[in-house]
Amino acid sequence: MPDNIRIVINSLLNVFYLLLLARIILSWFPLRPGGVMADIFDVLHAMTEPLLAPIRKLLPPIPVGMGYLDLSPWLLMFLLGIVRRMLL
């Protein structure tokens, strides 16, 4: 594979990885509806949900106490690492 294509693929995977990480971190905090952080989360949600939804169907969130533990973002990060190693 030519180096230019590898650089582009690696860059896209890095950007998506960072978007996913930002979504994970923001999900830990309560967001005020209509606030700037809520708007940022909405954008992150729109960009990452198309890949997370199918994984969430296979691995639904686990009930923990009064909330849920969603492992789909972590599984997606793991799968992105595998894809990166296979392609690059």
Biopython code that builds the backbone (N, CA, C, O; Angstrom):
import numpy as np
from Bio.PDB.StructureBuilder import StructureBuilder

atoms = [
    (1, "MET", "N", (0.853, -1.167, 0.000)),
    (1, "MET", "CA", (0.000, 0.000, 0.000)),
    (1, "MET", "C", (0.908, 1.242, 0.000)),
    (1, "MET", "O", (1.859, 1.315, 0.778)),
    (2, "PRO", "N", (0.616, 2.202, -0.863)),
    (2, "PRO", "CA", (1.441, 3.421, -0.910)),
    (2, "PRO", "C", (1.414, 4.178, 0.425)),
    (2, "PRO", "O", (0.433, 4.137, 1.169)),
    (3, "ASP", "N", (2.521, 4.863, 0.698)),
    (3, "ASP", "CA", (2.647, 5.579, 1.974)),
    (3, "ASP", "C", (1.582, 6.649, 2.163)),
    (3, "ASP", "O", (1.110, 6.857, 3.281)),
    (4, "ASN", "N", (1.194, 7.338, 1.082)),
    (4, "ASN", "CA", (0.176, 8.391, 1.206)),
    (4, "ASN", "C", (-1.149, 7.832, 1.704)),
    (4, "ASN", "O", (-1.814, 8.438, 2.543)),
    (5, "ILE", "N", (-1.524, 6.679, 1.183)),
    (5, "ILE", "CA", (-2.785, 6.054, 1.598)),
    (5, "ILE", "C", (-2.690, 5.615, 3.058)),
    (5, "ILE", "O", (-3.650, 5.763, 3.815)),
    (6, "ARG", "N", (-1.546, 5.081, 3.450)),
    (6, "ARG", "CA", (-1.353, 4.676, 4.847)),
    (6, "ARG", "C", (-1.468, 5.871, 5.789)),
    (6, "ARG", "O", (-2.071, 5.776, 6.858)),
    (7, "ILE", "N", (-0.889, 6.983, 5.384)),
    (7, "ILE", "CA", (-0.947, 8.187, 6.214)),
    (7, "ILE", "C", (-2.389, 8.663, 6.369)),
    (7, "ILE", "O", (-2.805, 9.041, 7.463)),
    (8, "VAL", "N", (-3.149, 8.645, 5.276)),
    (8, "VAL", "CA", (-4.550, 9.088, 5.322)),
    (8, "VAL", "C", (-5.375, 8.152, 6.206)),
    (8, "VAL", "O", (-6.142, 8.612, 7.052)),
    (9, "ILE", "N", (-5.220, 6.845, 6.011)),
    (9, "ILE", "CA", (-5.974, 5.875, 6.813)),
    (9, "ILE", "C", (-5.618, 6.018, 8.291)),
    (9, "ILE", "O", (-6.499, 6.033, 9.150)),
    (10, "ASN", "N", (-4.336, 6.122, 8.576)),
    (10, "ASN", "CA", (-3.896, 6.272, 9.962)),
    (10, "ASN", "C", (-4.447, 7.557, 10.579)),
    (10, "ASN", "O", (-4.874, 7.559, 11.734)),
    (11, "SER", "N", (-4.438, 8.635, 9.820)),
    (11, "SER", "CA", (-4.962, 9.913, 10.318)),
    (11, "SER", "C", (-6.459, 9.826, 10.597)),
    (11, "SER", "O", (-6.926, 10.313, 11.626)),
    (12, "LEU", "N", (-7.212, 9.210, 9.689)),
    (12, "LEU", "CA", (-8.657, 9.059, 9.892)),
    (12, "LEU", "C", (-8.965, 8.194, 11.114)),
    (12, "LEU", "O", (-9.867, 8.504, 11.893)),
    (13, "LEU", "N", (-8.214, 7.117, 11.272)),
    (13, "LEU", "CA", (-8.417, 6.270, 12.449)),
    (13, "LEU", "C", (-8.073, 7.023, 13.735)),
    (13, "LEU", "O", (-8.759, 6.872, 14.746)),
    (14, "ASN", "N", (-7.015, 7.832, 13.698)),
    (14, "ASN", "CA", (-6.650, 8.640, 14.872)),
    (14, "ASN", "C", (-7.745, 9.635, 15.228)),
    (14, "ASN", "O", (-8.090, 9.789, 16.400)),
    (15, "VAL", "N", (-8.292, 10.307, 14.226)),
    (15, "VAL", "CA", (-9.353, 11.291, 14.465)),
    (15, "VAL", "C", (-10.582, 10.600, 15.051)),
    (15, "VAL", "O", (-11.166, 11.087, 16.019)),
    (16, "PHE", "N", (-10.976, 9.472, 14.469)),
    (16, "PHE", "CA", (-12.152, 8.772, 14.982)),
    (16, "PHE", "C", (-11.905, 8.276, 16.403)),
    (16, "PHE", "O", (-12.796, 8.340, 17.250)),
    (17, "TYR", "N", (-10.705, 7.785, 16.662)),
    (17, "TYR", "CA", (-10.343, 7.331, 18.005)),
    (17, "TYR", "C", (-10.488, 8.471, 19.014)),
    (17, "TYR", "O", (-11.026, 8.271, 20.103)),
    (18, "LEU", "N", (-10.012, 9.657, 18.658)),
    (18, "LEU", "CA", (-10.116, 10.817, 19.550)),
    (18, "LEU", "C", (-11.568, 11.248, 19.750)),
    (18, "LEU", "O", (-11.958, 11.621, 20.857)),
    (19, "LEU", "N", (-12.370, 11.199, 18.681)),
    (19, "LEU", "CA", (-13.792, 11.522, 18.812)),
    (19, "LEU", "C", (-14.480, 10.552, 19.769)),
    (19, "LEU", "O", (-15.288, 10.952, 20.607)),
    (20, "LEU", "N", (-14.149, 9.291, 19.631)),
    (20, "LEU", "CA", (-14.732, 8.268, 20.497)),
    (20, "LEU", "C", (-14.290, 8.465, 21.947)),
    (20, "LEU", "O", (-15.098, 8.333, 22.867)),
    (21, "LEU", "N", (-13.036, 8.773, 22.147)),
    (21, "LEU", "CA", (-12.532, 9.021, 23.494)),
    (21, "LEU", "C", (-13.205, 10.247, 24.117)),
    (21, "LEU", "O", (-13.551, 10.229, 25.298)),
    (22, "ALA", "N", (-13.389, 11.296, 23.338)),
    (22, "ALA", "CA", (-14.073, 12.496, 23.834)),
    (22, "ALA", "C", (-15.511, 12.167, 24.217)),
    (22, "ALA", "O", (-16.016, 12.657, 25.228)),
    (23, "ARG", "N", (-16.170, 11.337, 23.409)),
    (23, "ARG", "CA", (-17.551, 10.946, 23.730)),
    (23, "ARG", "C", (-17.597, 10.162, 25.037)),
    (23, "ARG", "O", (-18.483, 10.378, 25.863)),
    (24, "ILE", "N", (-16.648, 9.257, 25.222)),
    (24, "ILE", "CA", (-16.604, 8.465, 26.453)),
    (24, "ILE", "C", (-16.434, 9.379, 27.662)),
    (24, "ILE", "O", (-17.154, 9.247, 28.651)),
    (25, "ILE", "N", (-15.495, 10.294, 27.581)),
    (25, "ILE", "CA", (-15.221, 11.185, 28.713)),
    (25, "ILE", "C", (-16.424, 12.082, 29.008)),
    (25, "ILE", "O", (-16.803, 12.247, 30.167)),
    (26, "LEU", "N", (-17.026, 12.662, 27.966)),
    (26, "LEU", "CA", (-18.184, 13.537, 28.192)),
    (26, "LEU", "C", (-19.383, 12.777, 28.754)),
    (26, "LEU", "O", (-20.213, 13.358, 29.454)),
    (27, "SER", "N", (-19.478, 11.492, 28.454)),
    (27, "SER", "CA", (-20.620, 10.720, 28.952)),
    (27, "SER", "C", (-20.560, 10.517, 30.464)),
    (27, "SER", "O", (-21.558, 10.125, 31.069)),
    (28, "TRP", "N", (-19.425, 10.773, 31.073)),
    (28, "TRP", "CA", (-19.290, 10.608, 32.520)),
    (28, "TRP", "C", (-19.846, 11.792, 33.303)),
    (28, "TRP", "O", (-20.009, 11.703, 34.520)),
    (29, "PHE", "N", (-20.139, 12.896, 32.624)),
    (29, "PHE", "CA", (-20.558, 14.119, 33.303)),
    (29, "PHE", "C", (-21.992, 14.479, 32.931)),
    (29, "PHE", "O", (-22.412, 14.264, 31.794)),
    (30, "PRO", "N", (-22.747, 15.025, 33.885)),
    (30, "PRO", "CA", (-24.093, 15.501, 33.541)),
    (30, "PRO", "C", (-23.984, 16.731, 32.644)),
    (30, "PRO", "O", (-23.185, 17.631, 32.902)),
    (31, "LEU", "N", (-24.786, 16.758, 31.601)),
    (31, "LEU", "CA", (-24.753, 17.867, 30.650)),
    (31, "LEU", "C", (-26.061, 18.639, 30.723)),
    (31, "LEU", "O", (-27.142, 18.050, 30.719)),
    (32, "ARG", "N", (-25.955, 19.950, 30.790)),
    (32, "ARG", "CA", (-27.137, 20.810, 30.833)),
    (32, "ARG", "C", (-27.716, 20.905, 29.422)),
    (32, "ARG", "O", (-27.000, 21.293, 28.499)),
    (33, "PRO", "N", (-28.995, 20.562, 29.226)),
    (33, "PRO", "CA", (-29.600, 20.674, 27.892)),
    (33, "PRO", "C", (-29.460, 22.092, 27.349)),
    (33, "PRO", "O", (-29.717, 23.066, 28.057)),
    (34, "GLY", "N", (-29.057, 22.196, 26.105)),
    (34, "GLY", "CA", (-28.894, 23.496, 25.465)),
    (34, "GLY", "C", (-27.551, 24.138, 25.744)),
    (34, "GLY", "O", (-27.252, 25.202, 25.202)),
    (35, "GLY", "N", (-26.733, 23.510, 26.583)),
    (35, "GLY", "CA", (-25.414, 24.045, 26.890)),
    (35, "GLY", "C", (-24.409, 23.714, 25.795)),
    (35, "GLY", "O", (-24.666, 22.876, 24.930)),
    (36, "VAL", "N", (-23.282, 24.372, 25.844)),
    (36, "VAL", "CA", (-22.238, 24.160, 24.838)),
    (36, "VAL", "C", (-21.743, 22.720, 24.863)),
    (36, "VAL", "O", (-21.567, 22.105, 23.811)),
    (37, "MET", "N", (-21.516, 22.179, 26.059)),
    (37, "MET", "CA", (-21.017, 20.808, 26.159)),
    (37, "MET", "C", (-22.043, 19.808, 25.633)),
    (37, "MET", "O", (-21.672, 18.796, 25.038)),
    (38, "ALA", "N", (-23.310, 20.078, 25.845)),
    (38, "ALA", "CA", (-24.355, 19.201, 25.312)),
    (38, "ALA", "C", (-24.346, 19.238, 23.788)),
    (38, "ALA", "O", (-24.550, 18.212, 23.139)),
    (39, "ASP", "N", (-24.113, 20.411, 23.221)),
    (39, "ASP", "CA", (-24.033, 20.522, 21.761)),
    (39, "ASP", "C", (-22.833, 19.752, 21.222)),
    (39, "ASP", "O", (-22.929, 19.081, 20.195)),
    (40, "ILE", "N", (-21.708, 19.850, 21.915)),
    (40, "ILE", "CA", (-20.513, 19.107, 21.501)),
    (40, "ILE", "C", (-20.786, 17.611, 21.584)),
    (40, "ILE", "O", (-20.414, 16.854, 20.687)),
    (41, "PHE", "N", (-21.440, 17.188, 22.669)),
    (41, "PHE", "CA", (-21.764, 15.770, 22.813)),
    (41, "PHE", "C", (-22.691, 15.305, 21.696)),
    (41, "PHE", "O", (-22.536, 14.194, 21.189)),
    (42, "ASP", "N", (-23.648, 16.138, 21.309)),
    (42, "ASP", "CA", (-24.563, 15.780, 20.218)),
    (42, "ASP", "C", (-23.802, 15.549, 18.915)),
    (42, "ASP", "O", (-24.107, 14.615, 18.173)),
    (43, "VAL", "N", (-22.817, 16.393, 18.638)),
    (43, "VAL", "CA", (-21.996, 16.226, 17.426)),
    (43, "VAL", "C", (-21.187, 14.936, 17.521)),
    (43, "VAL", "O", (-21.123, 14.168, 16.562)),
    (44, "LEU", "N", (-20.573, 14.701, 18.670)),
    (44, "LEU", "CA", (-19.798, 13.470, 18.859)),
    (44, "LEU", "C", (-20.691, 12.242, 18.728)),
    (44, "LEU", "O", (-20.295, 11.235, 18.142)),
    (45, "HIS", "N", (-21.886, 12.334, 19.272)),
    (45, "HIS", "CA", (-22.845, 11.229, 19.184)),
    (45, "HIS", "C", (-23.192, 10.944, 17.724)),
    (45, "HIS", "O", (-23.204, 9.788, 17.299)),
    (46, "ALA", "N", (-23.470, 11.985, 16.967)),
    (46, "ALA", "CA", (-23.838, 11.812, 15.556)),
    (46, "ALA", "C", (-22.694, 11.200, 14.748)),
    (46, "ALA", "O", (-22.938, 10.457, 13.797)),
    (47, "MET", "N", (-21.462, 11.504, 15.113)),
    (47, "MET", "CA", (-20.316, 11.007, 14.351)),
    (47, "MET", "C", (-19.905, 9.586, 14.747)),
    (47, "MET", "O", (-19.343, 8.861, 13.927)),
    (48, "THR", "N", (-20.171, 9.186, 15.969)),
    (48, "THR", "CA", (-19.710, 7.876, 16.433)),
    (48, "THR", "C", (-20.812, 6.819, 16.511)),
    (48, "THR", "O", (-20.521, 5.624, 16.458)),
    (49, "GLU", "N", (-22.048, 7.233, 16.632)),
    (49, "GLU", "CA", (-23.146, 6.281, 16.817)),
    (49, "GLU", "C", (-23.322, 5.296, 15.658)),
    (49, "GLU", "O", (-23.684, 4.147, 15.911)),
    (50, "PRO", "N", (-23.085, 5.687, 14.394)),
    (50, "PRO", "CA", (-23.255, 4.705, 13.317)),
    (50, "PRO", "C", (-22.392, 3.447, 13.476)),
    (50, "PRO", "O", (-22.795, 2.373, 13.031)),
    (51, "LEU", "N", (-21.227, 3.558, 14.094)),
    (51, "LEU", "CA", (-20.408, 2.370, 14.333)),
    (51, "LEU", "C", (-20.695, 1.723, 15.689)),
    (51, "LEU", "O", (-20.475, 0.525, 15.866)),
    (52, "LEU", "N", (-21.178, 2.502, 16.629)),
    (52, "LEU", "CA", (-21.456, 1.953, 17.959)),
    (52, "LEU", "C", (-22.778, 1.187, 18.022)),
    (52, "LEU", "O", (-22.882, 0.205, 18.757)),
    (53, "ALA", "N", (-23.773, 1.612, 17.275)),
    (53, "ALA", "CA", (-25.104, 0.983, 17.351)),
    (53, "ALA", "C", (-25.072, -0.515, 17.035)),
    (53, "ALA", "O", (-25.665, -1.295, 17.780)),
    (54, "PRO", "N", (-24.396, -0.950, 15.951)),
    (54, "PRO", "CA", (-24.363, -2.397, 15.690)),
    (54, "PRO", "C", (-23.635, -3.181, 16.785)),
    (54, "PRO", "O", (-24.023, -4.303, 17.111)),
    (55, "ILE", "N", (-22.587, -2.591, 17.347)),
    (55, "ILE", "CA", (-21.860, -3.266, 18.423)),
    (55, "ILE", "C", (-22.742, -3.363, 19.662)),
    (55, "ILE", "O", (-22.728, -4.372, 20.367)),
    (56, "ARG", "N", (-23.511, -2.307, 19.924)),
    (56, "ARG", "CA", (-24.390, -2.288, 21.096)),
    (56, "ARG", "C", (-25.493, -3.341, 20.973)),
    (56, "ARG", "O", (-25.986, -3.843, 21.983)),
    (57, "LYS", "N", (-25.882, -3.678, 19.737)),
    (57, "LYS", "CA", (-26.885, -4.739, 19.561)),
    (57, "LYS", "C", (-26.303, -6.094, 19.961)),
    (57, "LYS", "O", (-27.007, -6.943, 20.509)),
    (58, "LEU", "N", (-24.998, -6.290, 19.680)),
    (58, "LEU", "CA", (-24.343, -7.546, 20.043)),
    (58, "LEU", "C", (-23.944, -7.585, 21.516)),
    (58, "LEU", "O", (-23.952, -8.645, 22.141)),
    (59, "LEU", "N", (-23.596, -6.424, 22.061)),
    (59, "LEU", "CA", (-23.146, -6.315, 23.442)),
    (59, "LEU", "C", (-23.926, -5.193, 24.125)),
    (59, "LEU", "O", (-23.440, -4.067, 24.224)),
    (60, "PRO", "N", (-25.137, -5.501, 24.595)),
    (60, "PRO", "CA", (-25.957, -4.448, 25.218)),
    (60, "PRO", "C", (-25.327, -3.950, 26.516)),
    (60, "PRO", "O", (-24.533, -4.657, 27.137)),
    (61, "PRO", "N", (-25.686, -2.723, 26.926)),
    (61, "PRO", "CA", (-25.169, -2.187, 28.195)),
    (61, "PRO", "C", (-25.527, -3.096, 29.368)),
    (61, "PRO", "O", (-26.599, -3.699, 29.405)),
    (62, "ILE", "N", (-24.609, -3.179, 30.317)),
    (62, "ILE", "CA", (-24.754, -4.054, 31.476)),
    (62, "ILE", "C", (-25.306, -3.239, 32.648)),
    (62, "ILE", "O", (-24.746, -2.196, 32.988)),
    (63, "PRO", "N", (-26.410, -3.705, 33.278)),
    (63, "PRO", "CA", (-26.930, -2.978, 34.445)),
    (63, "PRO", "C", (-25.936, -3.039, 35.609)),
    (63, "PRO", "O", (-25.484, -4.112, 36.010)),
    (64, "VAL", "N", (-25.611, -1.857, 36.138)),
    (64, "VAL", "CA", (-24.698, -1.760, 37.279)),
    (64, "VAL", "C", (-25.303, -0.766, 38.264)),
    (64, "VAL", "O", (-25.364, 0.432, 37.986)),
    (65, "GLY", "N", (-25.744, -1.256, 39.397)),
    (65, "GLY", "CA", (-26.363, -0.367, 40.382)),
    (65, "GLY", "C", (-27.590, 0.302, 39.788)),
    (65, "GLY", "O", (-28.515, -0.369, 39.331)),
    (66, "MET", "N", (-27.593, 1.646, 39.795)),
    (66, "MET", "CA", (-28.723, 2.400, 39.260)),
    (66, "MET", "C", (-28.471, 2.872, 37.836)),
    (66, "MET", "O", (-29.279, 3.622, 37.289)),
    (67, "GLY", "N", (-27.375, 2.451, 37.225)),
    (67, "GLY", "CA", (-27.051, 2.878, 35.868)),
    (67, "GLY", "C", (-26.677, 1.689, 34.998)),
    (67, "GLY", "O", (-26.953, 0.538, 35.334)),
    (68, "TYR", "N", (-26.049, 1.992, 33.882)),
    (68, "TYR", "CA", (-25.634, 0.970, 32.935)),
    (68, "TYR", "C", (-24.187, 1.198, 32.540)),
    (68, "TYR", "O", (-23.723, 2.336, 32.467)),
    (69, "LEU", "N", (-23.477, 0.104, 32.287)),
    (69, "LEU", "CA", (-22.102, 0.162, 31.808)),
    (69, "LEU", "C", (-22.108, -0.243, 30.342)),
    (69, "LEU", "O", (-22.383, -1.396, 30.009)),
    (70, "ASP", "N", (-21.803, 0.712, 29.470)),
    (70, "ASP", "CA", (-21.800, 0.477, 28.029)),
    (70, "ASP", "C", (-20.367, 0.196, 27.586)),
    (70, "ASP", "O", (-19.525, 1.093, 27.571)),
    (71, "LEU", "N", (-20.101, -1.046, 27.230)),
    (71, "LEU", "CA", (-18.756, -1.442, 26.818)),
    (71, "LEU", "C", (-18.529, -1.311, 25.314)),
    (71, "LEU", "O", (-17.423, -1.557, 24.834)),
    (72, "SER", "N", (-19.561, -0.930, 24.567)),
    (72, "SER", "CA", (-19.415, -0.858, 23.110)),
    (72, "SER", "C", (-18.341, 0.130, 22.653)),
    (72, "SER", "O", (-17.636, -0.184, 21.694)),
    (73, "PRO", "N", (-18.166, 1.302, 23.272)),
    (73, "PRO", "CA", (-17.080, 2.184, 22.819)),
    (73, "PRO", "C", (-15.699, 1.561, 23.016)),
    (73, "PRO", "O", (-14.814, 1.727, 22.176)),
    (74, "TRP", "N", (-15.518, 0.849, 24.119)),
    (74, "TRP", "CA", (-14.220, 0.223, 24.374)),
    (74, "TRP", "C", (-13.971, -0.916, 23.389)),
    (74, "TRP", "O", (-12.847, -1.098, 22.922)),
    (75, "LEU", "N", (-15.012, -1.679, 23.072)),
    (75, "LEU", "CA", (-14.866, -2.742, 22.083)),
    (75, "LEU", "C", (-14.552, -2.153, 20.713)),
    (75, "LEU", "O", (-13.730, -2.700, 19.978)),
    (76, "LEU", "N", (-15.198, -1.045, 20.364)),
    (76, "LEU", "CA", (-14.918, -0.392, 19.083)),
    (76, "LEU", "C", (-13.476, 0.105, 19.038)),
    (76, "LEU", "O", (-12.820, -0.008, 18.002)),
    (77, "MET", "N", (-12.977, 0.650, 20.134)),
    (77, "MET", "CA", (-11.576, 1.087, 20.168)),
    (77, "MET", "C", (-10.636, -0.100, 19.947)),
    (77, "MET", "O", (-9.644, 0.014, 19.228)),
    (78, "PHE", "N", (-10.949, -1.220, 20.560)),
    (78, "PHE", "CA", (-10.154, -2.432, 20.380)),
    (78, "PHE", "C", (-10.187, -2.888, 18.924)),
    (78, "PHE", "O", (-9.153, -3.230, 18.351)),
    (79, "LEU", "N", (-11.379, -2.892, 18.329)),
    (79, "LEU", "CA", (-11.515, -3.308, 16.933)),
    (79, "LEU", "C", (-10.799, -2.349, 15.984)),
    (79, "LEU", "O", (-10.217, -2.784, 14.990)),
    (80, "LEU", "N", (-10.835, -1.058, 16.280)),
    (80, "LEU", "CA", (-10.104, -0.090, 15.457)),
    (80, "LEU", "C", (-8.604, -0.352, 15.519)),
    (80, "LEU", "O", (-7.903, -0.194, 14.520)),
    (81, "GLY", "N", (-8.115, -0.746, 16.676)),
    (81, "GLY", "CA", (-6.699, -1.097, 16.806)),
    (81, "GLY", "C", (-6.339, -2.297, 15.956)),
    (81, "GLY", "O", (-5.272, -2.330, 15.343)),
    (82, "ILE", "N", (-7.222, -3.284, 15.915)),
    (82, "ILE", "CA", (-6.979, -4.463, 15.078)),
    (82, "ILE", "C", (-6.982, -4.073, 13.604)),
    (82, "ILE", "O", (-6.107, -4.492, 12.846)),
    (83, "VAL", "N", (-7.966, -3.270, 13.198)),
    (83, "VAL", "CA", (-8.041, -2.817, 11.800)),
    (83, "VAL", "C", (-6.783, -2.042, 11.434)),
    (83, "VAL", "O", (-6.230, -2.226, 10.350)),
    (84, "ARG", "N", (-6.335, -1.187, 12.325)),
    (84, "ARG", "CA", (-5.122, -0.399, 12.068)),
    (84, "ARG", "C", (-3.928, -1.317, 11.827)),
    (84, "ARG", "O", (-3.157, -1.110, 10.890)),
    (85, "ARG", "N", (-3.783, -2.322, 12.671)),
    (85, "ARG", "CA", (-2.640, -3.236, 12.523)),
    (85, "ARG", "C", (-2.731, -4.043, 11.228)),
    (85, "ARG", "O", (-1.714, -4.326, 10.596)),
    (86, "MET", "N", (-3.941, -4.408, 10.841)),
    (86, "MET", "CA", (-4.107, -5.189, 9.611)),
    (86, "MET", "C", (-3.829, -4.347, 8.368)),
    (86, "MET", "O", (-3.213, -4.825, 7.416)),
    (87, "LEU", "N", (-4.281, -3.096, 8.377)),
    (87, "LEU", "CA", (-4.139, -2.244, 7.194)),
    (87, "LEU", "C", (-2.778, -1.575, 7.104)),
    (87, "LEU", "O", (-2.290, -1.307, 6.006)),
    (88, "LEU", "N", (-2.173, -1.307, 8.225)),
    (88, "LEU", "CA", (-0.913, -0.580, 8.216)),
    (88, "LEU", "C", (0.185, -1.522, 8.602)),
    (88, "LEU", "O", (1.348, -1.123, 8.661)),
]
sb = StructureBuilder()
sb.init_structure("model")
sb.init_model(0)
sb.init_chain("A")
sb.init_seg("    ")
for serial, (resi, resn, name, xyz) in enumerate(atoms, 1):
    if name == "N":
        sb.init_residue(resn, " ", resi, " ")
    sb.init_atom(name, np.array(xyz, "f"), 0.0, 1.0, " ", f" {name:<3s}", serial, name[0])
structure = sb.get_structure()
